[in-house]
């Protein structure tokens, strides 16, 4: 963008090597630094020449060009993407060179217990080019029959009570695969049983570098664990049933069956999904991710309902 400082880095550096840079209409017009910075006040295409001289006096020169755009200030406009149950896309408008991206993950499913985990929040800034396409995936809240769209863990068998994991919410650049995600807000874990008392079992919240842990239990057994930055959460539950599953990259773990009483919860989707639950346990939350944006932040347990994406430009 105009008046945006750009740093140039050579492929060859070392002792005895000198550099000479020429920036057409740039400020500065020239530099002898190995990695100089320059900026341009007007939009256009400008030549950049780089000459290298080694310790023996041999010189080589290379010329390339930079394209400078007339970018509008960040913060003039916003666009909001609500849950639709499918991918959405957005094309960067003319004169837009940077964005603030905000994502909210979806809540887990709740079988009338009020104990589902909430979706997380992630934000950051992204340098973009006019005409570039962003792929938007807004997670759906888990229900009492299925996991939420975009990674929420579902059931493996029919159960009396079930809370699906909430779907993660993300933005993808350069493609539509899970590896193309640049920012993710984790989904909440599905709620578990309300027996034998009002203590119940609560789904873990989604979001953060590690999703939230489920809590409470009306039977023995390990709790499911949340998704992290490099692994899905492990399943957990009462030993009468082992059909619940671990979370994985982008996917919450599935919930297994129950053994006569009590609900089970699916793991929340996210960067890595939370673990799913077996008998009398709740699902764990999925993790968030901000590795593809700058000036980022994440929070756990923010969103009630379906996910959301807001772009500010």
Backbone bond lengths (Angstrom), bond angles and torsions (degrees), N, CA, C in turn:
res aa  C-N    CA-C-N  psi(-1)  N-CA   C-N-CA  omega(-1)  CA-C   N-CA-C  phi
1 X - - - 1.443 - - 1.520 111.06 -
2 X 1.328 116.84 162.05 1.460 120.38 178.40 1.524 109.87 -64.57
3 X 1.341 114.87 139.73 1.463 123.42 -179.16 1.522 112.92 59.58
4 X 1.335 115.53 22.85 1.466 121.83 175.53 1.526 108.27 -100.43
5 X 1.330 117.05 124.76 1.454 121.23 -176.03 1.522 110.70 -73.91
6 X 1.334 116.02 127.59 1.459 122.75 179.45 1.519 109.52 -117.19
7 X 1.328 116.59 132.65 1.463 120.77 177.49 1.516 109.89 -100.43
8 X 1.343 115.57 137.83 1.461 122.68 179.24 1.523 109.00 -110.76
9 X 1.334 115.86 130.81 1.458 121.83 -177.33 1.521 109.64 -121.90
10 X 1.357 118.39 122.40 1.473 120.54 -179.22 1.518 111.70 -77.02
11 X 1.335 115.79 158.14 1.463 121.16 175.27 1.522 112.52 -78.31
12 X 1.342 116.38 -21.96 1.458 120.93 -174.42 1.518 110.17 -124.43
13 X 1.325 116.40 120.95 1.457 122.41 175.37 1.518 108.00 -137.61
14 X 1.333 115.67 169.71 1.450 119.13 177.46 1.515 111.81 147.98
15 X 1.305 115.67 174.80 1.455 121.43 -177.82 1.523 110.04 -66.78
16 X 1.331 116.46 134.83 1.460 121.85 178.09 1.510 114.63 85.76
17 X 1.328 118.69 -2.17 1.463 122.00 179.70 1.522 109.05 -100.01
18 X 1.333 115.81 130.20 1.460 121.44 177.32 1.525 109.70 -113.63
19 X 1.322 115.22 156.55 1.456 121.53 -174.13 1.523 110.20 -127.66
20 X 1.326 115.78 146.50 1.458 122.16 173.94 1.527 107.84 -138.58
21 X 1.307 116.52 120.96 1.459 122.47 -178.97 1.529 109.81 -114.39
22 X 1.337 116.55 141.80 1.459 123.26 172.90 1.523 108.42 -125.60
23 X 1.331 116.44 126.08 1.456 121.92 -178.68 1.528 109.08 -115.90
24 X 1.320 116.39 109.09 1.464 121.10 -179.03 1.526 110.40 -61.91
25 X 1.328 116.61 121.06 1.478 124.20 179.60 1.529 112.92 59.26
26 X 1.341 116.79 16.85 1.455 120.39 -177.61 1.507 112.74 -93.48
27 X 1.298 115.38 171.88 1.461 122.57 175.17 1.525 108.32 -130.36
28 X 1.372 116.72 111.04 1.469 127.88 1.73 1.532 111.48 -74.28
29 X 1.331 115.14 167.38 1.469 119.77 178.07 1.515 111.65 -77.75
30 X 1.362 117.31 -22.88 1.458 121.36 -179.42 1.520 109.20 -152.18
31 X 1.346 114.89 162.86 1.458 120.12 179.00 1.523 109.28 -158.63
32 X 1.336 115.95 147.15 1.463 121.99 173.84 1.524 111.47 -106.65
33 X 1.331 117.24 7.60 1.464 121.09 178.33 1.525 110.09 -72.22
34 X 1.333 115.75 151.55 1.461 118.81 176.49 1.525 111.02 -67.46
35 X 1.338 117.88 -40.00 1.470 122.28 -178.89 1.529 108.92 -130.54
36 X 1.325 117.33 77.47 1.464 120.10 -175.44 1.529 112.24 -79.72
37 X 1.312 115.90 166.13 1.462 122.58 170.49 1.519 108.89 -115.81
38 X 1.325 115.86 150.01 1.464 121.35 179.41 1.518 108.93 -150.00
39 X 1.328 115.95 159.87 1.452 120.85 175.49 1.520 110.03 -145.28
40 X 1.340 114.78 159.67 1.456 122.22 -179.15 1.521 108.55 -125.94
41 X 1.330 116.71 141.86 1.460 122.25 -176.46 1.517 113.20 -93.09
42 X 1.348 117.92 -11.71 1.462 121.45 -178.24 1.515 109.96 -130.56
43 X 1.340 116.06 147.45 1.459 120.78 177.26 1.523 110.47 -68.37
44 X 1.333 116.00 148.81 1.457 121.13 178.84 1.517 111.00 154.52
45 X 1.340 115.79 -176.29 1.454 123.01 176.80 1.516 108.43 -111.80
46 X 1.329 117.24 125.42 1.458 122.11 -172.21 1.529 110.59 -127.96
47 X 1.349 114.33 144.83 1.459 120.56 179.15 1.523 110.69 -80.81
48 X 1.337 115.68 140.97 1.459 122.82 173.28 1.520 107.17 -125.55
49 X 1.345 115.83 121.10 1.466 120.92 179.96 1.525 109.64 -110.82
50 X 1.340 115.35 134.32 1.461 121.72 179.98 1.524 108.86 -126.36
51 X 1.339 116.44 121.79 1.459 122.30 177.54 1.520 109.91 -114.45
52 X 1.332 116.08 136.57 1.463 122.82 -179.74 1.523 108.70 -121.02
53 X 1.330 116.02 132.27 1.464 121.64 175.86 1.516 108.50 -122.80
54 X 1.351 116.04 126.89 1.457 118.64 -178.52 1.524 111.03 -90.50
55 X 1.337 115.99 -177.73 1.463 121.50 -175.62 1.516 112.61 -64.62
56 X 1.335 119.06 -22.22 1.468 122.89 178.93 1.524 112.46 -90.49
57 X 1.329 117.84 1.01 1.455 121.79 178.31 1.511 115.02 88.06
58 X 1.323 117.68 7.11 1.463 120.86 177.42 1.529 109.06 -79.47
59 X 1.339 115.60 135.43 1.460 121.58 -175.39 1.523 111.01 -122.32
60 X 1.304 115.87 140.55 1.464 122.66 173.47 1.517 108.17 -134.31
61 X 1.332 116.27 142.80 1.465 121.25 -178.76 1.522 110.57 -125.48
62 X 1.311 115.46 145.76 1.451 122.62 179.09 1.524 108.41 -134.64
63 X 1.320 117.41 138.39 1.460 122.07 178.75 1.521 109.55 -125.45
64 X 1.314 115.00 132.30 1.464 121.65 176.38 1.523 107.19 -138.80
65 X 1.319 117.03 -174.46 1.457 120.32 -178.20 1.520 110.26 -132.60
66 X 1.318 115.07 154.79 1.448 122.25 172.68 1.525 108.22 -121.30
67 X 1.330 115.03 144.26 1.462 121.29 177.08 1.523 108.11 -104.83
68 X 1.322 116.81 122.02 1.458 123.20 -178.71 1.526 108.33 -107.86
69 X 1.322 116.15 125.48 1.457 122.00 -178.37 1.522 110.34 -104.06
70 X 1.310 115.21 153.48 1.459 121.30 175.53 1.528 107.50 -91.35
71 X 1.327 116.91 92.81 1.462 122.13 -171.36 1.519 111.56 -90.90
72 X 1.330 115.61 141.23 1.452 120.00 175.33 1.527 110.07 -77.98
73 X 1.329 117.50 154.89 1.473 120.03 177.54 1.524 111.08 -62.43
74 X 1.318 116.24 144.68 1.454 121.44 178.53 1.521 110.47 -69.86
75 X 1.327 116.02 136.04 1.459 120.43 173.52 1.507 115.27 110.67
76 X 1.349 118.54 4.16 1.465 120.66 -178.58 1.529 112.91 -76.27
77 X 1.343 117.22 -30.26 1.458 120.57 -171.73 1.524 110.39 -141.09
78 X 1.345 115.84 158.43 1.460 121.70 173.50 1.524 109.09 -134.98
79 X 1.325 115.45 154.02 1.459 122.15 172.22 1.523 107.12 -136.19
80 X 1.343 116.61 136.64 1.458 122.89 -173.88 1.516 110.15 -115.75
81 X 1.337 116.10 136.33 1.457 122.54 177.59 1.527 108.40 -118.36
82 X 1.325 116.12 115.99 1.455 122.35 176.22 1.525 109.90 -94.29
83 X 1.298 116.06 171.58 1.461 122.23 179.50 1.528 110.94 -65.37
84 X 1.343 116.67 131.97 1.464 121.93 175.43 1.527 112.22 -125.82
85 X 1.326 118.57 -13.25 1.452 121.39 -174.91 1.512 113.79 85.92
86 X 1.323 117.66 12.71 1.454 121.35 178.68 1.517 110.62 -160.27
87 X 1.344 117.99 170.65 1.464 121.10 178.76 1.524 111.67 -65.43
88 X 1.317 114.91 149.96 1.459 122.30 173.77 1.525 107.75 -129.12
89 X 1.320 116.95 163.47 1.467 120.01 179.26 1.516 109.99 -138.04
90 X 1.329 114.39 158.73 1.461 121.21 179.31 1.519 108.20 -144.96
91 X 1.332 115.68 132.73 1.459 121.93 179.12 1.521 109.44 -100.46
92 X 1.317 117.05 127.99 1.463 121.93 -178.32 1.525 109.30 -63.75
93 X 1.336 118.38 125.41 1.461 121.05 -178.93 1.530 112.88 -70.88
94 X 1.319 114.95 168.52 1.467 120.95 175.76 1.523 110.00 -59.96
95 X 1.326 115.65 144.81 1.470 124.38 175.35 1.528 113.12 70.58
96 X 1.340 118.02 10.22 1.462 120.90 176.85 1.524 108.58 -102.96
97 X 1.324 116.83 121.66 1.466 121.99 -176.16 1.524 113.18 -119.16
98 X 1.339 117.60 -9.71 1.461 120.01 179.35 1.521 109.47 -152.51
99 X 1.329 114.94 154.77 1.458 122.31 -178.11 1.516 110.23 -135.50
100 X 1.327 115.83 152.92 1.455 121.58 159.76 1.519 106.91 -103.81
101 X 1.331 116.75 127.25 1.459 121.89 -179.84 1.532 108.72 -110.51
102 X 1.337 116.19 129.72 1.460 121.88 174.55 1.523 109.10 -124.77
103 X 1.326 116.46 129.13 1.464 122.96 -178.98 1.525 109.97 -125.62
104 X 1.337 115.26 140.00 1.454 121.91 172.98 1.528 108.41 -123.72
105 X 1.330 118.15 127.30 1.450 121.59 175.34 1.520 111.29 -77.15
106 X 1.342 116.73 170.55 1.458 121.68 -175.44 1.529 111.87 -95.64
107 X 1.320 115.11 157.96 1.462 122.94 178.59 1.531 110.50 -78.01
108 X 1.321 115.98 152.11 1.453 120.79 174.67 1.516 112.20 -73.16
109 X 1.342 115.86 166.82 1.452 121.77 177.71 1.515 112.10 -74.03
110 X 1.340 116.23 153.09 1.453 121.35 -171.53 1.532 110.49 -137.61
111 X 1.340 118.58 104.58 1.469 121.02 178.73 1.528 111.79 -79.10
112 X 1.342 115.30 61.98 1.470 122.46 176.08 1.517 113.77 60.83
113 X 1.331 116.75 34.11 1.462 119.66 177.81 1.526 112.88 -115.88
114 X 1.331 118.90 -15.40 1.465 121.21 -177.44 1.511 113.42 68.85
115 X 1.354 117.02 29.19 1.453 119.64 -171.85 1.537 113.62 -125.06
116 X 1.297 118.41 16.44 1.467 120.36 179.81 1.526 111.35 -75.26
117 X 1.355 115.79 148.93 1.457 120.62 176.98 1.518 111.90 -73.98
118 X 1.330 116.47 144.54 1.467 122.33 178.90 1.519 111.26 -85.13
119 X 1.334 116.01 155.14 1.459 121.15 176.83 1.515 112.44 -74.09
120 X 1.328 116.31 155.76 1.457 121.91 -179.51 1.513 113.25 -91.51
121 X 1.333 115.42 -177.03 1.468 123.91 -177.60 1.516 108.85 -133.72
122 X 1.344 115.98 140.66 1.463 121.65 174.63 1.520 108.71 -143.66
123 X 1.330 117.22 141.05 1.464 121.24 178.63 1.519 109.97 -142.89
124 X 1.321 115.69 157.86 1.459 121.49 177.27 1.511 110.53 178.90
125 X 1.324 115.38 175.71 1.463 122.33 -176.70 1.524 109.96 -114.14
126 X 1.346 115.43 146.66 1.456 121.50 -176.16 1.517 109.83 -137.30
127 X 1.338 116.96 131.34 1.463 122.37 171.85 1.525 108.33 -80.23
128 X 1.336 117.21 128.11 1.462 122.37 -176.57 1.521 110.20 -131.51
129 X 1.341 116.11 173.62 1.458 123.12 177.35 1.524 109.19 -125.70
130 X 1.323 118.79 142.35 1.467 120.27 176.05 1.532 111.22 -54.93
131 X 1.317 116.17 135.12 1.450 121.50 -177.53 1.506 114.59 91.48
132 X 1.323 118.21 -12.06 1.464 121.88 178.43 1.530 110.09 -69.79
133 X 1.340 117.02 146.49 1.461 121.96 -179.30 1.521 110.81 -106.74
134 X 1.320 116.01 131.91 1.459 122.89 172.68 1.525 107.94 -108.96
135 X 1.319 116.82 136.66 1.458 122.26 177.12 1.518 109.34 -101.03
136 X 1.332 116.10 126.47 1.457 123.04 -170.99 1.525 109.26 -112.07
137 X 1.330 116.60 126.82 1.461 122.54 178.80 1.530 108.56 -123.81
138 X 1.333 116.57 102.82 1.463 121.79 -178.22 1.528 108.77 -97.34
139 X 1.316 117.37 118.95 1.448 122.46 -175.18 1.520 113.65 -69.03
140 X 1.340 114.89 148.92 1.455 121.03 176.12 1.513 111.28 -99.85
141 X 1.331 116.43 149.07 1.458 121.03 177.28 1.527 110.19 -67.80
142 X 1.327 116.37 144.49 1.451 120.25 173.94 1.520 111.04 -65.66
143 X 1.322 116.45 155.14 1.455 121.10 177.39 1.527 109.46 -121.74
144 X 1.325 116.73 -172.18 1.456 120.87 178.19 1.522 112.07 -87.21
145 X 1.342 116.87 6.04 1.470 120.21 177.55 1.521 113.17 -127.14
146 X 1.344 118.55 -29.39 1.468 121.23 -177.10 1.521 110.31 -141.08
147 X 1.344 115.24 161.34 1.450 120.50 170.63 1.519 110.97 -74.67
148 X 1.325 116.75 155.47 1.449 121.52 -179.22 1.522 112.31 -68.03
149 X 1.343 116.46 148.16 1.468 121.68 -179.28 1.528 111.30 -60.79
150 X 1.289 116.33 142.78 1.458 126.82 -178.75 1.527 112.14 79.02
151 X 1.324 114.90 47.85 1.453 119.63 166.72 1.499 118.44 109.59
152 X 1.330 119.60 -5.21 1.456 120.29 179.83 1.523 111.79 -67.18
153 X 1.343 117.41 135.40 1.456 122.00 -177.60 1.515 112.69 -71.10
154 X 1.340 117.03 132.95 1.457 122.69 178.70 1.512 111.98 -103.02
155 X 1.352 118.30 -172.54 1.461 121.84 179.94 1.526 111.70 -91.00
156 X 1.328 116.06 148.76 1.463 119.52 174.11 1.519 111.40 -89.33
157 X 1.330 117.59 -27.48 1.468 122.59 179.10 1.521 108.21 -139.54
158 X 1.311 116.28 164.91 1.459 121.18 177.22 1.522 110.07 -68.67
159 X 1.333 116.01 137.00 1.462 121.29 179.10 1.521 109.58 -132.23
160 X 1.336 115.52 160.28 1.460 119.96 177.07 1.518 111.49 -66.87
161 X 1.315 116.40 -38.68 1.462 122.00 178.21 1.527 108.03 -134.92
162 X 1.335 116.05 138.81 1.455 119.85 -179.35 1.515 109.95 -151.86
163 X 1.336 115.96 140.48 1.459 122.16 172.01 1.516 109.79 -124.04
164 X 1.321 117.52 113.03 1.459 121.02 -179.82 1.517 112.00 -70.38
165 X 1.339 117.04 148.80 1.453 120.64 174.51 1.514 111.55 -66.09
166 X 1.322 117.07 145.89 1.463 121.18 176.40 1.519 111.31 -74.71
167 X 1.318 117.19 144.21 1.456 121.14 178.69 1.518 112.42 -74.02
168 X 1.331 116.87 146.04 1.455 121.03 172.21 1.512 110.48 -75.32
169 X 1.318 116.65 160.17 1.465 123.25 176.24 1.516 108.57 -120.76
170 X 1.350 117.18 133.58 1.456 119.06 -176.79 1.513 112.02 -150.38
171 X 1.332 115.24 166.08 1.465 124.19 173.19 1.524 107.59 -122.34
172 X 1.348 115.82 135.13 1.466 121.47 -176.91 1.524 109.71 -120.82
173 X 1.322 115.83 140.48 1.461 122.55 -178.13 1.527 109.04 -127.01
174 X 1.325 116.60 132.11 1.453 120.94 176.67 1.507 114.26 86.17
175 X 1.325 117.97 1.47 1.458 121.97 -179.16 1.513 110.39 168.77
176 X 1.333 115.99 -173.46 1.463 120.45 -176.08 1.528 112.89 -125.85
177 X 1.331 117.56 17.24 1.461 120.26 178.64 1.526 110.24 -90.20
178 X 1.327 115.72 168.32 1.460 119.95 177.19 1.522 111.92 -61.23
179 X 1.332 117.28 -29.27 1.468 120.83 179.02 1.521 112.55 -72.32
180 X 1.344 118.15 -14.57 1.462 121.95 -179.76 1.519 112.66 -88.83
181 X 1.332 117.94 2.11 1.463 120.85 -179.84 1.529 111.01 -71.70
182 X 1.322 116.43 131.61 1.462 121.14 178.65 1.522 111.93 -106.91
183 X 1.338 117.02 -19.05 1.461 121.93 178.78 1.520 107.57 -153.82
184 X 1.346 116.19 138.86 1.465 121.69 -176.79 1.525 109.48 -140.27
185 X 1.339 116.12 136.53 1.462 122.01 168.18 1.520 107.56 -110.20
186 X 1.326 117.60 125.03 1.451 122.20 -174.69 1.514 113.39 -73.08
187 X 1.360 115.64 151.71 1.453 122.15 176.07 1.515 112.02 -91.48
188 X 1.335 116.10 156.00 1.456 121.51 -179.57 1.516 112.57 -80.87
189 X 1.327 116.50 154.13 1.449 121.88 177.22 1.520 111.94 -75.83
190 X 1.340 116.17 148.63 1.449 120.84 178.12 1.518 111.74 -68.97
191 X 1.359 116.31 148.94 1.458 121.33 -178.71 1.517 111.22 -71.31
192 X 1.323 114.78 153.95 1.453 121.45 177.08 1.512 112.08 -107.10
193 X 1.307 116.40 -150.83 1.453 122.74 -171.22 1.525 112.76 -76.70
194 X 1.347 114.54 154.03 1.464 120.78 172.30 1.526 112.09 -98.97
195 X 1.343 116.87 -4.35 1.470 118.95 179.58 1.530 110.19 -86.75
196 X 1.313 122.31 154.53 1.466 124.40 2.40 1.527 113.20 -94.11
197 X 1.345 117.01 3.54 1.461 119.33 -176.44 1.518 107.90 -146.30
198 X 1.319 115.36 -176.78 1.460 120.11 179.79 1.522 111.97 -70.19
199 X 1.328 118.32 -7.42 1.470 120.38 177.96 1.526 110.01 -61.81
200 X 1.324 116.65 -48.26 1.452 120.96 174.42 1.508 114.38 62.03
201 X 1.326 115.52 -172.28 1.455 122.09 178.17 1.522 109.09 -126.55
202 X 1.320 116.08 125.88 1.462 123.43 -172.30 1.530 110.44 -104.75
203 X 1.341 116.67 133.30 1.449 120.86 175.10 1.513 111.55 -67.00
204 X 1.339 116.28 145.43 1.455 120.03 177.32 1.517 111.20 -72.11
205 X 1.318 116.98 142.94 1.465 121.58 178.20 1.531 110.62 -70.63
206 X 1.323 115.80 152.22 1.454 121.00 176.24 1.516 111.80 -91.78
207 X 1.343 115.64 160.97 1.450 121.69 174.11 1.509 114.07 103.19
208 X 1.340 115.25 172.40 1.450 121.09 -177.87 1.513 111.43 80.71
209 X 1.326 115.97 171.68 1.461 119.36 179.21 1.525 111.18 -65.05
210 X 1.325 117.41 -27.63 1.458 124.07 169.83 1.515 108.17 -129.72
211 X 1.345 117.15 130.48 1.455 120.20 179.52 1.516 112.00 -64.82
212 X 1.334 115.79 174.21 1.457 121.11 -177.10 1.514 112.87 -82.33
213 X 1.335 115.11 148.48 1.460 121.77 176.32 1.522 111.27 -80.92
214 X 1.346 118.20 141.55 1.460 119.86 169.87 1.519 109.72 -69.77
215 X 1.319 116.30 162.91 1.465 119.32 -179.18 1.520 110.11 -142.41
216 X 1.322 115.45 161.44 1.444 121.99 179.37 1.517 112.06 79.53
217 X 1.320 115.82 155.66 1.458 120.30 179.76 1.512 109.55 -164.83
218 X 1.340 115.70 147.34 1.459 118.64 172.60 1.522 110.35 -117.39
219 X 1.329 116.25 16.94 1.455 121.36 174.71 1.523 108.89 -159.96
220 X 1.318 117.01 169.47 1.458 121.39 -179.48 1.517 110.48 -74.70
221 X 1.325 115.63 174.40 1.455 121.21 178.78 1.514 111.92 114.77
222 X 1.333 116.60 157.18 1.458 121.57 -179.50 1.527 111.23 -71.83
223 X 1.339 114.69 148.17 1.457 120.00 172.80 1.528 109.92 -77.70
224 X 1.356 118.23 147.87 1.465 119.41 167.75 1.534 110.10 -59.41
225 X 1.321 116.97 153.05 1.457 121.59 179.61 1.527 110.35 -111.34
226 X 1.333 118.32 154.94 1.468 121.27 -175.43 1.522 113.54 -80.57
227 X 1.335 115.14 165.58 1.454 121.09 172.29 1.513 111.40 -70.85
228 X 1.324 117.42 151.01 1.463 123.66 179.22 1.528 108.81 -122.19
229 X 1.336 116.88 -163.93 1.458 120.91 177.60 1.525 113.34 -79.10
230 X 1.323 117.88 -14.46 1.470 119.25 -176.90 1.521 114.47 -138.05
231 X 1.345 118.62 9.80 1.462 119.41 179.88 1.522 110.33 -161.80
232 X 1.344 114.66 149.94 1.449 120.28 172.65 1.513 111.10 -77.16
233 X 1.335 116.62 157.68 1.447 121.26 179.30 1.518 112.21 -73.89
234 X 1.318 115.28 154.80 1.459 121.43 -179.97 1.536 110.75 -87.93
235 X 1.341 117.00 149.21 1.459 119.81 178.45 1.523 111.08 -74.45
236 X 1.325 116.17 167.52 1.446 120.61 177.39 1.511 111.01 -160.54
237 X 1.326 116.19 157.71 1.448 119.30 178.27 1.510 112.65 163.52
238 X 1.311 115.55 175.26 1.458 123.62 178.40 1.530 109.30 -62.54
239 X 1.322 116.18 144.27 1.459 120.78 -168.44 1.525 114.87 -69.81
240 X 1.326 119.14 -4.75 1.463 119.39 -179.81 1.530 112.22 -73.80
241 X 1.316 118.12 -12.16 1.463 119.60 -176.04 1.522 109.75 -148.63
242 X 1.335 116.62 128.25 1.464 120.69 -177.18 1.527 112.51 -117.74
243 X 1.319 118.89 19.49 1.459 120.51 -174.03 1.521 113.90 -85.08
244 X 1.334 119.06 4.59 1.456 120.57 174.66 1.529 109.99 -78.63
245 X 1.356 116.64 160.49 1.452 119.14 -171.83 1.515 113.90 -128.64
246 X 1.334 114.75 162.91 1.464 122.26 178.03 1.523 110.63 -77.20
247 X 1.328 115.78 153.85 1.455 120.98 169.52 1.521 110.34 -73.67
248 X 1.314 116.40 164.05 1.460 121.62 -179.57 1.523 108.93 -146.32
249 X 1.316 117.01 -173.44 1.468 122.12 -177.47 1.529 109.43 -62.14
250 X 1.336 116.24 108.24 1.451 121.74 178.81 1.510 115.91 84.29
251 X 1.334 119.23 -7.25 1.463 121.75 -171.68 1.530 112.02 -128.38
252 X 1.334 116.16 132.99 1.444 120.60 172.49 1.511 111.36 -76.18
253 X 1.330 117.29 151.56 1.449 121.94 179.63 1.513 111.93 -70.64
254 X 1.334 116.33 147.40 1.460 121.20 179.49 1.519 110.70 -76.17
255 X 1.340 115.05 153.75 1.460 121.57 177.20 1.519 109.55 -94.21
256 X 1.332 116.08 141.75 1.458 120.83 178.34 1.519 111.50 -91.91
257 X 1.308 116.17 -171.10 1.447 121.55 -178.71 1.517 112.95 -79.69
258 X 1.342 114.99 170.72 1.468 121.21 174.77 1.527 108.63 -112.33
259 X 1.334 115.10 161.86 1.467 120.07 -170.64 1.518 111.53 -115.80
260 X 1.316 117.62 49.87 1.450 119.30 174.33 1.510 114.96 116.22
261 X 1.351 118.03 -27.92 1.458 119.55 174.46 1.514 108.40 -157.14
262 X 1.308 116.29 151.43 1.453 120.06 169.99 1.504 114.60 96.11
263 X 1.338 115.06 150.17 1.450 122.34 -178.69 1.517 111.08 -90.06
264 X 1.330 115.47 166.16 1.461 122.60 172.80 1.517 108.34 -131.01
265 X 1.350 116.68 152.53 1.454 121.34 -177.90 1.503 112.53 -121.92
266 X 1.346 116.61 143.48 1.451 122.34 173.53 1.512 111.38 -84.11
267 X 1.338 116.57 155.93 1.450 120.92 178.84 1.514 112.40 -75.62
268 X 1.327 116.94 148.20 1.450 121.65 177.89 1.518 111.98 -73.61
269 X 1.335 116.83 144.97 1.460 121.22 174.26 1.516 111.09 -74.48
270 X 1.334 116.95 170.74 1.456 120.93 179.90 1.514 110.77 163.22
271 X 1.344 115.94 -161.58 1.466 119.59 174.34 1.532 108.23 -55.15
272 X 1.320 116.74 -53.43 1.463 123.61 162.23 1.518 107.30 -123.91
273 X 1.350 115.90 137.69 1.447 120.58 -176.48 1.516 113.38 -78.88
274 X 1.342 114.90 156.22 1.453 121.25 175.22 1.512 111.98 -77.96
275 X 1.327 116.22 160.69 1.454 121.87 -180.00 1.517 112.42 -72.04
276 X 1.342 116.01 146.83 1.450 121.82 176.96 1.518 111.76 -87.19
277 X 1.352 116.14 162.62 1.460 121.89 -173.78 1.524 111.95 -109.95
278 X 1.327 114.92 151.04 1.449 122.60 165.77 1.536 108.18 -104.92
279 X 1.310 116.98 -166.33 1.454 125.76 -171.47 1.530 114.43 -35.79
280 X 1.345 115.20 120.37 1.469 123.72 170.70 1.523 114.71 70.27
281 X 1.330 118.45 17.42 1.460 119.84 178.76 1.529 109.96 -119.70
282 X 1.335 116.54 162.52 1.464 123.35 175.82 1.524 109.89 -104.80
283 X 1.341 116.11 159.74 1.459 120.91 179.37 1.517 112.56 -79.28
284 X 1.339 115.39 156.20 1.463 121.68 178.83 1.529 110.60 -92.05
285 X 1.334 116.63 159.81 1.456 122.35 -178.26 1.518 113.27 -80.56
286 X 1.348 115.76 150.98 1.456 121.56 174.25 1.517 111.46 -85.48
287 X 1.322 116.83 154.52 1.464 121.48 -177.72 1.526 111.63 -85.78
288 X 1.329 115.20 160.07 1.457 122.34 172.54 1.517 111.15 -97.15
289 X 1.350 115.36 176.79 1.468 120.58 -178.65 1.523 108.80 -156.52
290 X 1.345 116.27 136.65 1.461 121.07 178.74 1.527 110.57 -136.58
291 X 1.346 116.34 25.99 1.462 119.57 -175.18 1.502 115.48 -70.78
292 X 1.346 118.59 -13.62 1.458 120.54 -178.99 1.513 114.47 -104.47
293 X 1.336 117.89 8.47 1.461 122.08 179.79 1.523 109.40 -129.48
294 X 1.323 116.69 171.57 1.463 121.86 179.80 1.527 110.10 -115.99
295 X 1.346 115.82 166.55 1.470 122.07 179.26 1.529 110.35 46.64
296 X 1.315 115.61 51.49 1.455 121.92 -168.89 1.521 112.49 -93.72
297 X 1.342 114.07 164.31 1.460 121.23 172.89 1.523 108.75 -152.60
298 X 1.331 117.09 155.12 1.454 123.09 175.81 1.520 109.60 -139.21
299 X 1.343 115.74 149.69 1.460 122.17 174.72 1.531 108.53 -137.77
300 X 1.317 115.53 152.69 1.458 122.30 -179.18 1.524 110.34 -107.23
301 X 1.363 116.52 136.23 1.455 121.01 172.57 1.505 115.10 70.99
302 X 1.352 118.08 58.96 1.459 122.81 -175.38 1.521 112.83 -113.12
303 X 1.345 117.33 -42.25 1.469 122.11 -164.80 1.524 112.83 -99.11
304 X 1.341 115.37 131.82 1.460 122.71 175.48 1.526 107.62 -109.18
305 X 1.327 118.20 119.56 1.459 121.03 -178.24 1.517 111.43 104.08
306 X 1.346 116.15 -157.26 1.450 120.89 178.49 1.521 111.43 -66.84
307 X 1.336 115.49 164.40 1.455 120.92 178.49 1.518 112.98 -74.39
308 X 1.331 115.97 -175.71 1.467 121.93 -176.17 1.516 108.67 -161.86
309 X 1.348 116.70 147.54 1.460 122.48 170.37 1.520 108.11 -131.05
310 X 1.331 116.95 132.97 1.476 122.94 174.73 1.529 107.56 -125.47
311 X 1.330 116.40 125.58 1.464 123.29 175.34 1.528 108.32 -107.31
312 X 1.311 117.08 127.20 1.462 122.86 175.66 1.510 108.13 -111.80
313 X 1.361 116.13 130.10 1.480 119.56 -176.00 1.515 110.61 -145.96
